[in-house]
Amino acid sequence: MNPSLVEDTHALLLELRRLRSEGVREIYVEEKTLRALEEAFPTTVQASQPEGNVAIESESVRELATPGKRPEESKSVVRYAEPIQFAGSLPKPPVLELPEGTKTEQWNWLKEKVLNCETCASQLNPNAQVVFGTGNLDTDLFLCGEAPGAEEEKKGLPFVGPAGELLERIIEAMGMNREAVYLGNILNWRPRHGQAYGNRPPTSEEMNFCLPYLRSQIEIVRPRVLIALGKTATDG
């Protein structure tokens, strides 16, 4: 198979997973897209249970959609299962007051607070770590993501794995590198969702609990530019 096609397919899968994590349950496939898929995959798509809650019928690409139909009427609509709601009551958000000292001293104090937070630890998945921000404390650019994923919770660092590699390429395209910016998340743990794969968007309660930790990092770094990456981080 053409290597570029493999990369494009992987990118499409990542985008579908992102949309699913944001609650999107239907997408419409254009006619020209179907034609391109037919040329790339002329054989019948075999039915299988894919990773995640995506339902795909065993049909040829052409049979997956009927031109002219509305998205809700077409079989080209990819449907997702209802998002799993994680029930749990969190305590009130922590009240923080940064101590006097240098940026490094304040950052070390805050990191110790987060890593030893009982609530954060209680929300961790098995064998996971609390994730705290990292980077240049004197930078002008603060990048804030939503919540750690599977790779992040394993290493205890934000933006690692495929997502981190993509972000690093974006940063390099800006003429900078990872060490020149500060990276953080709105949440300090990967939200539980009862499955071994995929990610769940943080709830308002989860974000509200972790916001004091994020605000304190922003107060320490004092960036000129703060970029929220993703819908959840923007809403939070």
N, C-alpha and C positions, 0 to 999 in steps of 0.2 A: 504494500500500500504506500502511496505517496506520503513521505514524511511530513510535508506541509499540511496534508489533509488530516493526518493524525493530530498535529498540533492544533489545527482549527477545530477539530472535533472535541479535543480536550478543553479548549477555551469555551466552546459552546456548553459543555457539561458543567464547567465551573459557573458560567453565567446562569444556567438553569438552577443550580443549587443555590446561588445567591438570591435569585428571584423567589425560590421556595422559602428560604429563610426569612424573607420579608413579607411572606403571606400571599404571594401571587400564586393563583391556582389555575389560571388559564392563559395561554398565549396563542396567537394566531400565526399560522405558517403561510407565507405568501406563495403564490403559484410559481414564481421564478425560483424560489428556494426549493420547492419540490422537484422542479426540473433538474436543478443542480444535484440534488440528492440522488435522483434516479440515475444520473450519469455516473456518479461516484459509487453508488451501491445498486447495481442493476438487479441483484438477486432479491429474493423475498426476505424481509426482516423477520427473523425468528423470534417467537415469543419467549420471553424469559422474565424472571423477576429481577429487575435491576436494583442497584443500590438505592435505597431511599424508598419513598412512597409514590413512585411514579408508575402509572398504569399505562402499558403499551400493548396494543393488540397485535396478533400475528397476521400482518397484512403487508402487501407491497407498499412502497412509498406512495405510489399514485393512489392507492386505495385509502391512504390515511387522510385524505382530504378531497372534497368535491368542490371544484372551482365555482365561485359565485355564491356559495353559501355563507351565511353569517358565521362569525367565529363560534358562537354558541351552538350552532347547528352542525359544525364540521367535525369530522373525526380527527382532523389535524390538531385539535385542541389537546394539549397535554394537561391532564388533570392531576392534582395533588390531593393527598389525603388532608383532612382537617389538621391544622397545627396542634401539637400536643401542648396542653397547658400544664405547667408545673405549679402545683399548689404548695405554698409554704409561706409562713409568716416570718418576716425578718424584724429584728429590733430597730429602734430608731437610729438614724444615721449618726455616725460618730461626730463629736464636736472637737475640732482640732485647732490648736494655736501653735504655730511654728515657733520653735525656740530661737533665741538670738544666736547669731553665728554666721559663718560663710554659707554659700550655696551648697557646697559639698556636705557640710555638717548638717544643715537642715534636711538635705536629701537623704542622708544616711539615717537620720532620726525618723523621717517619714517612712522610709523603706522598712525599717525595723517594725514600725507600727503596723504596716500593711501585712507583712509576712507573719506577724504574730497575732493578727486579727482572728478572734475565735469564730466570728460569723463567716468570714471568708473561708476559713479552714473547713467549717461545717458544710459549705456548699460545694466542696471539691468532689470531682469524680474520683473513683479508685485510682491510686498511683499518680494523681495529678498534683500540680504545684500552683500556688498563688502566683499570679503574673503581675509584676510591677514595671513601671516605665523605665526606660533606659535611654542614654544618649548624651549629647553635649548640653551641659547646664547653662552655657553662655550663648546658645544658638538664638537666632531670630525666628526659627521655624519650628513649630510644635505640631506634630501630626498625631491626631487622636482617632483611633479606631473604635469599633463597638465593643466586642467581647472576644476573649481569646478563643482560638479553635483547638483542634486536637493536637497539632504540632506545638502550639504555644503553651498549652497546659503541661506538656511533657517536659519542656525545657525551662519553663518559668520565665520566658521572655516574649515580648510582643513582636508580632510580624516576623515569624520564621516560617520555614517551609515554602510551598509554592506562592502563597500570598506575600510572604516577605521578599521572595526573589522578584516578584512583579513590582512591588513597591520600590525595591532597590534600583531597578531599571528606570523607573519613573524619576526617582531622585537623581540618578546619574544623568538623565536627559535634561535635568535642570541645571547641570553643571556642579552638582554637589555629590556627597556620598553619605552613607548611613551614619557614619561617625560624626557628621557635621550637623545633624538635626536631633531632635528629641522625639521619641516614639512612646506613645502611651495608649491606654484603652479606657473606655468609660466604665468598664467592669473589670474586676480583678480575678475573676474565675470564669471558666467555661460553663455556661448555663446547662444544667441537667435537662434531659428531655427523654429519658427512658429508652434510648437506642444507642447502638455502638457506632453510629455514623451520622454525619450531618451536624448542623448547628441550629440552635434555637435562638431567636432574638431575645435579648434581655427584657424583662418586664419593667414597668415603671418603678415598682418597688425595689427591684434589684439595682436599677440605675441610681435611684435616689439615695440608696444606702452608700454606694461607692463614690458618689459625686464629691463629697468632702475630700477624699483622697486625690481625686483628679484636680480639683480646684487648688489644692495645696501644691501639687506639682507645677501647675501653671503659675502659681504665686512665686515659687522658687525660681523657675526658669525665666519668667517674664518675657515671653517671646513677642516679637513685633507682629508675627503672623501665626494664627491658629487655624489649622485646616481640619475639619471634621470629615472623616472618611466613612461613607456609607450612610444610609438613611437613619439607622438607629442612633449613631453618634450625633448626627445633625439634629434629630428630634430631642435627644438627651441634653 
